[in-house]
Amino acid sequence: MTGAPALPELTALTITVAVAGVFLICFMRGAFGGGFAIIGILLLSTVMDPVTAGGLLAPLLVVIDLFALRYYKPSTWSKPDLVLLLPGLVVGIGLGYLLFRFLDHRAISIVMAVITLAFVGLWFAGGGKVRSRARSSPKAVGAGFASGITTMVAHSGGPPLAMYLLPLGLTKEVYAGTTSLFFTVGNATKALPWLLLARPAGSEWVLMVICVAAVPAGVGLGWRFQGRLDQHQLYRACYGLLVVVGVKLLWDGVAGYLN
């Protein structure tokens, strides 16, 4: 990362796009528990650079998490899985912060994209069924660690976690609740490192305050949407979102080498 990112101008377009991007992230958070912030960044990246977007989102994600906890209570958390996942998450975020300036983000994006798309491809090839697989401590630790690195580097920690949780066949409420708490811990852990890396100032803080207005409605509508989906619909939606994330990561990585 070279130089300080340019501050976004507070134009009507910037404000509208930023609020829409944050609303989309909130909706995903309410509906699926989190992990798909990169989809909202698709919008944010049209009016600001990725590092600025990361700094803008770091404190906003913590605010979003506080609202999400109103809906995803402890009864929806798979505590045995969280015990295995969270230590790796924290370590991964720490490593991601230490190596942020030296990591080849393009290569990481491409590798994660290929793994994500292959995972979804195998699921579709198997008939798109929800199967129950026994939990695995090594896989859980590895998923938490990989998610920590990718959420720190690109706000895209969803795929590694989903690759571990989806095959477990958890109920939709427990899947979303476990994902929600996982990213609540992750977002709180990475907020300060991201603020140190991006150093938001001036217009960014104003834009954050404006975007907070989108949080309650976005999370609430997402949670209501999740309630309308049955188990299979939720899982299909999650796999479909993984395709979107995988394609976005692949595009970012390849485009980075071409530019």
Backbone as JSON, one array per atom type, in Angstrom:
{
  "sequence": "MTGAPALPELTALTITVAVAGVFLICFMRGAFGGGFAIIGILLLSTVMDPVTAGGLLAPLLVVIDLFALRYYKPSTWSKPDLVLLLPGLVVGIGLGYLLFRFLDHRAISIVMAVITLAFVGLWFAGGGKVRSRARSSPKAVGAGFASGITTMVAHSGGPPLAMYLLPLGLTKEVYAGTTSLFFTVGNATKALPWLLLARPAGSEWVLMVICVAAVPAGVGLGWRFQGRLDQHQLYRACYGLLVVVGVKLLWDGVAGYLN",
  "N": [[0.86, -1.18, 0.0], [0.73, 2.11, -0.94], [1.24, 5.43, -0.02], [-1.29, 7.73, 1.21], [-4.78, 7.02, 1.1], [-7.11, 8.71, -1.02], [-9.45, 11.05, 0.27], [-12.99, 10.59, 0.22], [-15.22, 12.7, -1.61], [-17.95, 14.56, -0.31], [-20.33, 14.32, -2.03], [-23.65, 14.27, -3.46], [-23.93, 11.92, -4.92], [-21.88, 10.27, -3.88], [-22.72, 9.99, -1.2], [-25.24, 8.76, -1.56], [-24.55, 6.31, -2.84], [-22.82, 5.21, -0.92], [-24.54, 4.89, 1.31], [-26.37, 3.09, 0.18], [-24.65, 0.91, -0.29], [-23.9, 0.23, 2.35], [-26.41, -0.36, 3.4], [-26.99, -2.68, 1.9], [-25.01, -4.4, 2.87], [-25.87, -4.56, 5.52], [-28.36, -5.79, 5.14], [-27.56, -8.3, 4.16], [-26.26, -9.15, 6.42], [-28.33, -9.37, 8.31], [-29.87, -11.33, 7.04], [-28.23, -13.58, 6.48], [-26.34, -13.79, 8.45], [-23.8, -12.76, 8.06], [-20.54, -12.18, 6.53], [-20.55, -11.54, 3.87], [-19.74, -9.0, 3.15], [-18.19, -8.05, 1.12], [-19.77, -7.89, -1.11], [-21.3, -5.59, -0.78], [-19.18, -3.84, -0.95], [-18.75, -3.79, -3.62], [-20.44, -1.78, -4.52], [-19.49, 0.43, -3.01], [-16.9, 0.69, -3.99], [-17.2, 2.04, -6.33], [-17.2, 4.71, -5.81], [-15.08, 5.26, -4.15], [-11.7, 4.35, -3.16], [-10.51, 0.94, -2.46], [-9.13, 0.73, 0.05], [-9.94, 3.01, 1.45], [-12.66, 2.38, 1.58], [-12.5, 0.14, 3.23], [-11.6, 1.3, 5.63], [-13.79, 2.94, 6.14], [-15.79, 1.05, 6.57], [-14.93, -0.4, 8.79], [-15.54, 0.62, 11.55], [-18.3, 0.82, 11.15], [-19.17, -1.8, 10.74], [-19.01, -2.84, 13.3], [-21.06, -1.44, 14.57], [-23.21, -2.42, 13.08], [-23.1, -5.09, 13.9], [-23.92, -4.9, 16.57], [-26.63, -4.32, 16.3], [-27.41, -6.65, 15.0], [-27.13, -8.56, 16.98], [-29.44, -8.32, 18.43], [-31.22, -9.91, 17.15], [-30.0, -12.39, 16.62], [-29.64, -14.39, 19.01], [-28.05, -16.01, 21.92], [-29.16, -18.61, 21.83], [-29.11, -19.31, 19.18], [-26.53, -19.88, 18.52], [-23.92, -22.06, 17.57], [-22.17, -23.35, 19.84], [-20.1, -25.34, 20.26], [-18.83, -25.31, 17.75], [-18.01, -22.63, 17.52], [-16.15, -22.43, 19.58], [-14.05, -23.8, 18.45], [-13.58, -22.34, 16.13], [-13.09, -19.56, 16.69], [-10.51, -18.95, 17.97], [-8.64, -19.35, 15.85], [-9.58, -17.43, 14.08], [-8.98, -14.96, 15.38], [-6.18, -15.1, 15.5], [-5.63, -15.22, 12.77], [-6.53, -12.69, 11.9], [-4.69, -11.09, 13.25], [-2.29, -11.9, 11.98], [-2.92, -11.14, 9.37], [-2.99, -8.37, 9.66], [-0.31, -7.78, 10.33], [1.0, -8.51, 8.01], [-0.16, -7.0, 6.07], [0.85, -4.9, 4.45], [2.62, -6.22, 2.87], [1.57, -8.47, 1.69], [0.54, -10.06, -1.34], [-2.2, -8.99, -2.56], [-3.63, -9.53, -4.84], [-2.94, -12.15, -5.62], [-3.88, -13.57, -3.38], [-6.61, -13.06, -3.59], [-7.22, -14.39, -6.0], [-6.55, -17.09, -5.41], [-8.33, -17.61, -3.26], [-10.73, -17.21, -4.64], [-10.72, -19.29, -6.55], [-10.75, -21.55, -4.87], [-13.19, -21.13, -3.55], [-15.08, -21.16, -5.69], [-14.64, -23.74, -6.65], [-15.48, -25.25, -4.45], [-18.24, -24.59, -4.39], [-18.9, -25.6, -6.89], [-18.5, -28.36, -6.53], [-20.54, -28.85, -4.74], [-22.84, -28.32, -6.29], [-22.44, -30.28, -8.23], [-22.91, -32.5, -6.73], [-25.61, -32.58, -6.55], [-26.73, -30.54, -5.13], [-27.58, -30.85, -2.46], [-28.34, -30.65, 1.06], [-26.14, -31.85, 3.28], [-25.17, -33.66, 6.21], [-22.23, -33.38, 7.95], [-19.71, -34.61, 10.1], [-18.29, -32.52, 12.63], [-14.98, -31.15, 12.51], [-12.05, -30.66, 14.21], [-9.43, -29.81, 13.2], [-10.21, -28.8, 10.64], [-11.98, -26.78, 11.39], [-10.34, -25.01, 12.85], [-8.56, -24.31, 10.82], [-10.36, -23.11, 9.02], [-11.25, -20.91, 10.52], [-8.83, -19.51, 10.82], [-8.09, -18.96, 8.11], [-10.3, -17.4, 7.41], [-9.9, -15.24, 9.1], [-7.58, -14.03, 8.02], [-8.46, -13.34, 5.39], [-10.67, -11.73, 5.92], [-9.44, -9.58, 7.13], [-7.76, -8.65, 5.13], [-9.43, -8.18, 2.9], [-12.11, -7.82, 3.64], [-13.52, -10.18, 3.23], [-14.2, -12.59, 4.6], [-16.13, -14.53, 4.55], [-16.27, -16.89, 2.73], [-14.29, -19.0, 3.65], [-15.38, -19.63, 6.2], [-18.02, -20.39, 5.54], [-17.47, -22.64, 3.99], [-16.76, -24.42, 5.91], [-18.98, -24.48, 7.72], [-21.39, -24.89, 6.2], [-21.48, -27.63, 5.17], [-22.06, -28.96, 7.55], [-24.72, -29.12, 8.01], [-26.35, -27.58, 9.7], [-29.25, -26.13, 11.33], [-31.14, -23.48, 9.78], [-31.39, -21.24, 11.42], [-29.41, -21.65, 13.37], [-27.15, -21.8, 11.77], [-27.05, -19.15, 10.68], [-26.97, -17.67, 13.08], [-24.6, -18.58, 14.3], [-22.73, -17.8, 12.4], [-23.17, -15.07, 12.6], [-22.29, -14.38, 15.24], [-19.63, -15.15, 15.01], [-18.6, -13.28, 13.12], [-19.13, -11.0, 14.54], [-17.24, -11.09, 16.6], [-14.98, -11.12, 14.96], [-15.15, -8.65, 13.53], [-15.02, -6.79, 15.62], [-12.46, -7.32, 16.49], [-10.85, -6.63, 14.31], [-11.35, -3.96, 13.9], [-9.81, -1.81, 15.09], [-7.15, -2.35, 14.01], [-7.77, -1.91, 11.25], [-8.53, 0.76, 11.25], [-6.11, 1.9, 11.95], [-4.64, 1.29, 9.7], [-6.06, 2.48, 7.56], [-6.66, 5.04, 8.47], [-9.0, 6.94, 8.69], [-10.44, 10.18, 8.11], [-11.89, 13.48, 8.53], [-14.13, 13.9, 5.99], [-14.76, 11.2, 5.79], [-15.51, 10.32, 8.36], [-17.82, 11.81, 8.68], [-19.34, 10.7, 6.66], [-19.57, 8.1, 7.65], [-21.25, 8.52, 9.88], [-23.58, 9.35, 8.59], [-24.2, 7.01, 7.2], [-24.9, 5.27, 9.24], [-27.59, 5.54, 9.62], [-28.75, 3.74, 7.87], [-28.53, 1.29, 9.04], [-30.38, 0.04, 11.08], [-32.78, -0.52, 9.58], [-31.78, -2.04, 7.43], [-30.62, -4.37, 8.66], [-32.87, -5.34, 10.04], [-34.75, -5.84, 7.95], [-33.35, -7.78, 6.53], [-33.27, -9.87, 8.4], [-36.0, -10.47, 8.6], [-36.41, -11.36, 6.0], [-34.83, -13.67, 6.04], [-36.39, -15.2, 7.74], [-38.48, -15.94, 6.11], [-37.46, -17.81, 4.41], [-37.03, -21.31, 3.77], [-35.14, -24.13, 5.06], [-33.63, -25.3, 2.9], [-33.8, -23.31, 0.94], [-32.39, -21.21, 2.15], [-29.82, -22.3, 2.3], [-29.27, -22.71, -0.41], [-29.31, -20.07, -1.25], [-27.06, -19.11, 0.14], [-24.99, -20.58, -1.05], [-25.27, -19.58, -3.64], [-24.58, -16.89, -3.2], [-21.93, -17.27, -2.56], [-20.89, -17.86, -5.04], [-21.11, -15.35, -6.29], [-19.35, -13.87, -4.66], [-16.98, -15.32, -5.13], [-16.57, -14.88, -7.9], [-16.27, -12.1, -7.85], [-13.9, -11.83, -6.3], [-12.13, -13.19, -7.99], [-12.19, -11.54, -10.24], [-11.16, -9.15, -9.14], [-8.56, -9.99, -8.48], [-7.4, -10.85, -10.97], [-7.77, -8.55, -12.57], [-6.14, -6.82, -11.16], [-3.57, -7.67, -11.84], [-3.57, -7.1, -14.53], [-3.83, -4.37, -14.74]],
  "CA": [[0.0, 0.0, 0.0], [1.59, 3.27, -1.06], [0.57, 6.7, 0.12], [-2.58, 7.75, 1.9], [-5.91, 7.01, 0.16], [-7.8, 9.99, -1.15], [-10.72, 11.12, 0.99], [-14.13, 10.75, -0.69], [-15.94, 13.97, -1.53], [-19.32, 14.36, 0.15], [-21.32, 14.68, -3.03], [-24.91, 13.52, -3.35], [-23.69, 10.58, -5.46], [-21.08, 9.5, -2.92], [-23.56, 9.67, -0.05], [-26.27, 7.8, -1.97], [-23.92, 5.01, -3.09], [-22.31, 4.69, 0.35], [-25.68, 4.43, 2.11], [-26.89, 1.89, -0.47], [-23.7, -0.18, -0.03], [-24.01, -0.16, 3.75], [-27.72, -1.02, 3.54], [-26.86, -4.02, 1.34], [-24.23, -5.18, 3.83], [-26.76, -4.8, 6.66], [-29.37, -6.77, 4.73], [-26.87, -9.6, 4.13], [-25.96, -9.5, 7.81], [-29.55, -9.83, 8.92], [-30.42, -12.51, 6.37], [-27.34, -14.73, 6.43], [-25.42, -13.8, 9.57], [-22.58, -12.03, 7.77], [-19.55, -12.82, 5.67], [-20.68, -11.13, 2.47], [-19.55, -7.55, 3.06], [-17.53, -7.72, -0.14], [-20.79, -7.57, -2.1], [-21.56, -4.17, -0.6], [-18.01, -3.1, -1.4], [-18.92, -3.6, -5.06], [-21.01, -0.44, -4.68], [-18.61, 1.44, -2.42], [-15.69, 0.86, -4.81], [-17.46, 2.92, -7.46], [-17.03, 6.11, -5.4], [-13.88, 5.41, -3.32], [-10.77, 3.23, -3.34], [-10.79, -0.16, -1.52], [-8.6, 0.98, 1.39], [-10.87, 3.96, 2.06], [-13.88, 1.62, 1.88], [-12.21, -0.69, 4.39], [-11.6, 2.16, 6.8], [-15.17, 3.39, 6.36], [-16.61, -0.06, 7.05], [-14.43, -1.0, 10.04], [-16.41, 0.92, 12.7], [-19.7, 0.58, 10.82], [-19.47, -3.22, 10.94], [-19.24, -3.05, 14.73], [-22.42, -0.94, 14.83], [-24.12, -3.4, 12.48], [-23.1, -6.28, 14.75], [-24.72, -4.64, 17.77], [-28.04, -4.48, 15.92], [-27.66, -8.06, 14.65], [-27.23, -9.34, 18.22], [-30.82, -8.26, 18.89], [-31.97, -10.96, 16.46], [-29.31, -13.68, 16.75], [-29.36, -14.53, 20.43], [-27.21, -17.2, 22.21], [-29.81, -19.87, 21.47], [-28.84, -19.6, 17.76], [-25.09, -20.07, 18.33], [-23.36, -23.41, 17.75], [-21.04, -23.06, 20.71], [-18.95, -26.22, 20.01], [-18.11, -24.87, 16.55], [-17.4, -21.34, 17.8], [-14.96, -22.68, 20.39], [-12.99, -24.24, 17.53], [-13.36, -21.36, 15.06], [-12.71, -18.2, 17.08], [-9.07, -18.72, 18.16], [-8.0, -19.21, 14.54], [-10.01, -16.15, 13.53], [-8.22, -13.87, 15.99], [-4.79, -15.23, 15.05], [-5.61, -14.87, 11.35], [-6.64, -11.23, 11.79], [-3.4, -10.54, 13.67], [-1.32, -12.13, 10.91], [-3.31, -10.31, 8.24], [-2.57, -6.99, 9.94], [1.14, -7.68, 10.28], [1.49, -8.72, 6.64], [-1.03, -6.27, 5.15], [1.61, -4.09, 3.5], [3.51, -7.05, 2.06], [0.82, -9.52, 1.0], [0.07, -9.82, -2.69], [-3.66, -9.12, -2.45], [-4.15, -10.1, -6.08], [-2.79, -13.6, -5.57], [-4.78, -14.08, -2.36], [-7.96, -13.0, -4.15], [-7.37, -15.43, -7.01], [-6.56, -18.39, -4.74], [-9.59, -17.75, -2.54], [-11.79, -17.32, -5.63], [-10.67, -20.63, -7.13], [-11.19, -22.49, -3.85], [-14.62, -20.9, -3.32], [-15.86, -21.62, -6.83], [-14.53, -25.2, -6.69], [-16.34, -25.74, -3.37], [-19.63, -24.49, -4.85], [-19.05, -26.52, -8.02], [-18.66, -29.72, -6.01], [-21.87, -28.94, -4.14], [-23.8, -28.44, -7.38], [-22.23, -31.59, -8.86], [-23.49, -33.51, -5.84], [-27.06, -32.47, -6.56], [-27.17, -29.39, -4.35], [-28.3, -31.29, -1.27], [-27.77, -30.32, 2.37], [-25.69, -33.07, 3.95], [-24.62, -33.45, 7.54], [-20.88, -33.92, 8.11], [-19.22, -34.44, 11.47], [-17.35, -31.41, 12.78], [-13.57, -31.53, 12.55], [-11.26, -29.61, 14.86], [-8.44, -29.2, 12.3], [-10.88, -28.01, 9.61], [-12.54, -25.58, 12.01], [-9.23, -24.09, 13.14], [-8.08, -23.81, 9.53], [-11.36, -22.2, 8.46], [-11.2, -19.67, 11.29], [-7.57, -18.83, 10.5], [-8.2, -18.43, 6.75], [-11.28, -16.33, 7.42], [-9.28, -14.09, 9.74], [-6.68, -13.37, 7.07], [-9.18, -12.75, 4.27], [-11.53, -10.63, 6.38], [-8.57, -8.45, 7.4], [-7.18, -8.16, 3.88], [-10.39, -7.76, 1.88], [-13.49, -7.91, 4.13], [-14.14, -11.31, 2.53], [-13.99, -13.77, 5.42], [-17.26, -15.45, 4.47], [-16.07, -18.2, 2.09], [-13.71, -20.07, 4.48], [-16.32, -20.04, 7.24], [-19.12, -21.11, 4.91], [-16.99, -23.95, 3.55], [-16.76, -25.31, 7.08], [-20.28, -24.6, 8.37], [-22.5, -25.37, 5.36], [-21.61, -29.1, 5.13], [-22.46, -29.53, 8.83], [-26.17, -29.31, 8.0], [-26.99, -26.88, 10.81], [-30.51, -25.48, 10.99], [-30.88, -22.16, 9.21], [-31.22, -20.28, 12.51], [-28.11, -21.88, 14.01], [-26.12, -21.41, 10.81], [-26.97, -17.69, 10.63], [-26.57, -17.17, 14.38], [-23.19, -18.89, 14.5], [-22.0, -16.9, 11.5], [-23.31, -13.72, 13.12], [-21.38, -14.17, 16.36], [-18.26, -15.28, 14.49], [-18.17, -12.02, 12.54], [-19.16, -9.98, 15.58], [-15.91, -11.15, 17.2], [-14.0, -10.73, 13.95], [-15.23, -7.22, 13.23], [-14.52, -6.05, 16.78], [-11.01, -7.53, 16.55], [-10.12, -5.97, 13.21], [-11.72, -2.54, 13.77], [-8.66, -0.94, 15.38], [-6.12, -2.49, 12.97], [-8.17, -1.28, 9.99], [-8.49, 2.21, 11.44], [-4.7, 2.29, 11.92], [-4.16, 1.17, 8.32], [-6.74, 3.41, 6.64], [-6.63, 6.37, 9.08], [-10.07, 7.81, 8.18], [-10.45, 11.55, 8.65], [-12.76, 14.45, 7.88], [-15.36, 13.51, 5.31], [-15.07, 9.79, 6.02], [-16.26, 10.21, 9.61], [-19.15, 12.35, 8.41], [-20.03, 9.7, 5.85], [-19.92, 7.0, 8.55], [-22.42, 8.91, 10.68], [-24.73, 9.33, 7.69], [-24.51, 5.62, 6.84], [-25.49, 4.58, 10.39], [-29.05, 5.58, 9.47], [-29.21, 2.59, 7.08], [-28.27, 0.04, 9.75], [-31.54, -0.67, 11.66], [-33.69, -1.03, 8.55], [-31.12, -3.08, 6.66], [-30.52, -5.61, 9.44], [-34.23, -5.82, 10.32], [-35.35, -6.41, 6.73], [-32.63, -9.01, 6.23], [-33.72, -10.9, 9.34], [-37.35, -10.88, 8.19], [-36.25, -12.15, 4.78], [-34.33, -14.99, 6.45], [-37.5, -15.92, 8.32], [-39.36, -16.42, 5.03], [-36.79, -18.88, 3.69], [-36.89, -22.58, 4.47], [-33.75, -24.58, 5.21], [-32.98, -25.51, 1.62], [-33.7, -22.02, 0.27], [-31.31, -20.45, 2.75], [-28.54, -22.88, 1.9], [-29.06, -22.41, -1.84], [-28.95, -18.65, -1.33], [-25.68, -18.95, 0.6], [-24.1, -21.08, -2.11], [-25.33, -18.62, -4.74], [-23.78, -15.72, -2.82], [-20.52, -17.64, -2.66], [-20.51, -17.71, -6.46], [-20.91, -13.92, -6.52], [-18.11, -13.49, -3.98], [-15.87, -15.94, -5.84], [-16.35, -14.17, -9.16], [-15.74, -10.78, -7.51], [-12.51, -12.0, -5.9], [-11.35, -13.55, -9.18], [-12.07, -10.33, -11.05], [-10.23, -8.23, -8.48], [-7.19, -10.5, -8.59], [-6.93, -10.82, -12.36], [-7.7, -7.15, -13.0], [-4.98, -6.22, -10.51], [-2.37, -8.0, -12.6], [-3.67, -6.52, -15.87], [-3.73, -2.9, -14.66]],
  "C": [[0.89, 1.22, 0.0], [0.78, 4.52, -0.95], [-0.75, 6.58, 0.83], [-3.7, 7.77, 0.88], [-6.6, 8.36, 0.14], [-9.13, 9.95, -0.41], [-11.87, 11.28, -0.01], [-14.79, 12.11, -0.51], [-17.39, 13.69, -1.15], [-20.33, 14.91, -0.85], [-22.59, 13.85, -2.82], [-24.73, 12.09, -3.85], [-22.93, 9.72, -4.47], [-21.93, 9.07, -1.73], [-24.6, 8.61, -0.4], [-25.69, 6.4, -2.16], [-23.42, 4.39, -1.79], [-23.45, 4.15, 1.22], [-26.27, 3.15, 1.51], [-25.98, 0.69, -0.22], [-23.8, -0.68, 1.39], [-25.34, -0.86, 4.01], [-27.64, -2.46, 3.03], [-26.08, -4.93, 2.29], [-25.09, -5.53, 5.04], [-27.81, -5.86, 6.34], [-28.76, -8.17, 4.72], [-26.59, -10.09, 5.54], [-27.2, -10.04, 8.49], [-30.06, -11.14, 8.35], [-29.54, -13.75, 6.54], [-26.3, -14.76, 7.54], [-24.11, -13.09, 9.31], [-21.67, -12.8, 6.83], [-19.59, -12.4, 4.22], [-20.53, -9.63, 2.29], [-18.93, -7.14, 1.73], [-18.54, -7.37, -1.23], [-21.18, -6.1, -2.0], [-20.4, -3.31, -1.07], [-18.03, -2.92, -2.91], [-19.49, -2.2, -5.34], [-20.05, 0.63, -4.18], [-17.39, 1.72, -3.31], [-15.93, 1.73, -6.03], [-17.26, 4.39, -7.11], [-15.82, 6.33, -4.49], [-12.97, 4.21, -3.54], [-11.0, 2.19, -2.25], [-10.29, 0.09, -0.1], [-9.5, 1.96, 2.14], [-12.16, 3.26, 2.45], [-13.69, 0.75, 3.11], [-12.21, 0.12, 5.67], [-12.98, 2.67, 7.15], [-15.99, 2.29, 7.02], [-16.2, -0.55, 8.42], [-15.3, -0.65, 11.25], [-17.88, 0.67, 12.42], [-20.09, -0.88, 11.04], [-19.71, -3.53, 12.41], [-20.65, -2.58, 15.11], [-23.46, -1.93, 14.28], [-24.23, -4.64, 13.35], [-23.98, -6.09, 15.99], [-26.21, -4.78, 17.47], [-28.36, -5.94, 15.62], [-27.81, -8.92, 15.9], [-28.64, -9.3, 18.8], [-31.63, -9.42, 18.31], [-31.34, -12.33, 16.65], [-28.79, -13.84, 18.16], [-28.55, -15.82, 20.68], [-27.84, -18.53, 21.83], [-29.56, -20.26, 20.01], [-27.35, -19.83, 17.49], [-24.72, -21.54, 18.5], [-22.06, -23.25, 18.54], [-19.86, -24.03, 20.5], [-18.14, -25.8, 18.78], [-17.39, -23.55, 16.8], [-16.14, -21.49, 18.63], [-13.77, -23.07, 19.51], [-12.61, -23.14, 16.54], [-12.71, -20.06, 15.53], [-11.22, -18.01, 17.35], [-8.32, -18.53, 16.84], [-8.35, -17.89, 13.88], [-9.16, -15.01, 14.06], [-6.76, -13.91, 15.54], [-4.67, -14.82, 13.58], [-5.69, -13.37, 11.13], [-5.32, -10.58, 12.18], [-2.35, -10.71, 12.59], [-1.63, -11.27, 9.7], [-2.89, -8.86, 8.42], [-1.06, -6.82, 9.79], [1.68, -7.75, 8.85], [0.74, -7.88, 5.6], [-0.23, -5.53, 4.07], [2.45, -4.94, 2.56], [2.8, -8.16, 1.3], [0.48, -9.11, -0.43], [-1.44, -10.07, -2.7], [-4.26, -9.76, -3.7], [-4.08, -11.62, -6.05], [-3.73, -14.22, -4.55], [-6.21, -14.11, -2.89], [-8.2, -14.13, -5.14], [-7.44, -16.81, -6.37], [-7.88, -18.61, -4.02], [-10.76, -17.9, -3.51], [-11.86, -18.73, -6.2], [-11.19, -21.66, -6.13], [-12.7, -22.37, -3.62], [-15.46, -21.46, -4.45], [-15.79, -23.14, -6.98], [-15.44, -25.84, -5.64], [-17.8, -25.72, -3.8], [-19.88, -25.46, -6.0], [-19.25, -27.96, -7.55], [-20.04, -29.91, -5.37], [-22.94, -29.11, -5.21], [-23.68, -29.8, -8.06], [-22.82, -32.72, -8.04], [-25.0, -33.41, -5.73], [-27.61, -31.34, -5.71], [-27.95, -29.75, -3.11], [-27.57, -30.85, 0.0], [-27.42, -31.62, 3.07], [-25.09, -32.72, 5.31], [-23.27, -34.16, 7.65], [-20.43, -33.66, 9.54], [-18.25, -33.27, 11.52], [-15.94, -31.94, 12.94], [-12.78, -30.39, 13.16], [-10.23, -29.0, 13.93], [-9.09, -28.33, 11.22], [-11.44, -26.72, 10.18], [-11.46, -24.56, 12.3], [-8.7, -23.48, 11.85], [-9.05, -22.82, 8.9], [-11.34, -20.86, 9.19], [-9.97, -18.85, 10.95], [-7.64, -18.19, 9.11], [-9.19, -17.28, 6.68], [-10.71, -15.07, 8.05], [-8.38, -13.31, 8.8], [-7.48, -12.65, 5.99], [-10.12, -11.63, 4.71], [-10.69, -9.39, 6.69], [-8.08, -7.81, 6.1], [-8.24, -7.56, 2.97], [-11.84, -7.77, 2.34], [-14.23, -9.07, 3.45], [-13.9, -12.59, 3.31], [-15.08, -14.8, 5.33], [-16.97, -16.81, 3.87], [-15.42, -19.26, 2.97], [-14.66, -20.56, 5.57], [-17.46, -20.86, 6.66], [-18.7, -22.51, 4.47], [-16.91, -24.94, 4.7], [-18.18, -25.55, 7.6], [-21.36, -25.23, 7.48], [-22.6, -26.89, 5.31], [-22.02, -29.73, 6.45], [-23.96, -29.77, 8.91], [-26.87, -28.69, 9.19], [-28.35, -26.34, 10.38], [-30.22, -24.07, 10.51], [-30.66, -21.13, 10.29], [-29.85, -20.41, 13.15], [-26.97, -21.51, 13.06], [-25.95, -19.89, 10.8], [-26.5, -17.12, 11.96], [-25.1, -17.41, 14.67], [-22.31, -17.98, 13.64], [-22.03, -15.48, 12.05], [-22.34, -13.47, 14.27], [-19.93, -14.25, 15.93], [-17.77, -13.94, 13.95], [-18.3, -10.85, 13.51], [-17.79, -9.92, 16.27], [-14.85, -10.67, 16.2], [-13.98, -9.24, 13.66], [-14.72, -6.37, 14.39], [-12.99, -6.15, 16.86], [-10.27, -6.73, 15.5], [-10.42, -4.48, 13.1], [-10.53, -1.63, 13.99], [-7.55, -1.12, 14.36], [-6.49, -1.8, 11.66], [-8.13, 0.24, 10.11], [-7.04, 2.71, 11.44], [-4.15, 2.25, 10.49], [-4.76, 2.24, 7.41], [-6.72, 4.85, 7.14], [-7.71, 7.29, 8.51], [-10.05, 9.17, 8.85], [-11.51, 12.37, 7.91], [-14.03, 13.88, 7.32], [-15.74, 12.06, 5.54], [-15.88, 9.6, 7.3], [-17.68, 10.75, 9.45], [-19.97, 11.32, 7.64], [-20.43, 8.49, 6.7], [-21.19, 7.31, 9.33], [-23.68, 8.88, 9.83], [-25.17, 7.9, 7.41], [-25.14, 4.85, 7.99], [-27.02, 4.54, 10.26], [-29.6, 4.37, 8.72], [-29.17, 1.29, 7.87], [-29.54, -0.63, 10.29], [-32.46, -1.29, 10.6], [-33.07, -2.17, 7.78], [-31.06, -4.4, 7.4], [-31.92, -6.19, 9.69], [-34.88, -6.46, 9.11], [-34.66, -7.71, 6.35], [-33.08, -10.16, 7.12], [-35.13, -11.38, 8.98], [-37.3, -11.73, 6.92], [-35.78, -13.56, 5.11], [-35.46, -15.84, 7.02], [-38.45, -16.5, 7.29], [-38.75, -17.59, 4.27], [-36.83, -20.18, 4.48], [-35.42, -22.99, 4.45], [-33.02, -24.66, 3.87], [-32.82, -24.19, 0.86], [-32.55, -21.19, 0.83], [-29.96, -20.99, 2.3], [-28.25, -22.61, 0.42], [-28.66, -20.95, -2.02], [-27.51, -18.42, -0.91], [-24.69, -19.44, -0.45], [-24.1, -20.13, -3.31], [-24.51, -17.38, -4.45], [-22.29, -16.03, -2.86], [-20.02, -17.55, -4.1], [-20.23, -16.24, -6.76], [-19.6, -13.45, -5.91], [-16.89, -14.05, -4.71], [-15.54, -15.23, -7.14], [-15.77, -12.78, -8.9], [-14.26, -10.86, -7.12], [-11.63, -12.33, -7.1], [-11.13, -12.33, -10.06], [-11.07, -9.36, -10.45], [-8.79, -8.68, -8.65], [-6.64, -10.4, -9.99], [-6.78, -9.39, -12.86], [-6.5, -6.44, -12.39], [-3.7, -6.48, -11.27], [-2.38, -7.34, -13.98], [-3.47, -5.01, -15.86], [-2.29, -2.45, -14.44]]
}
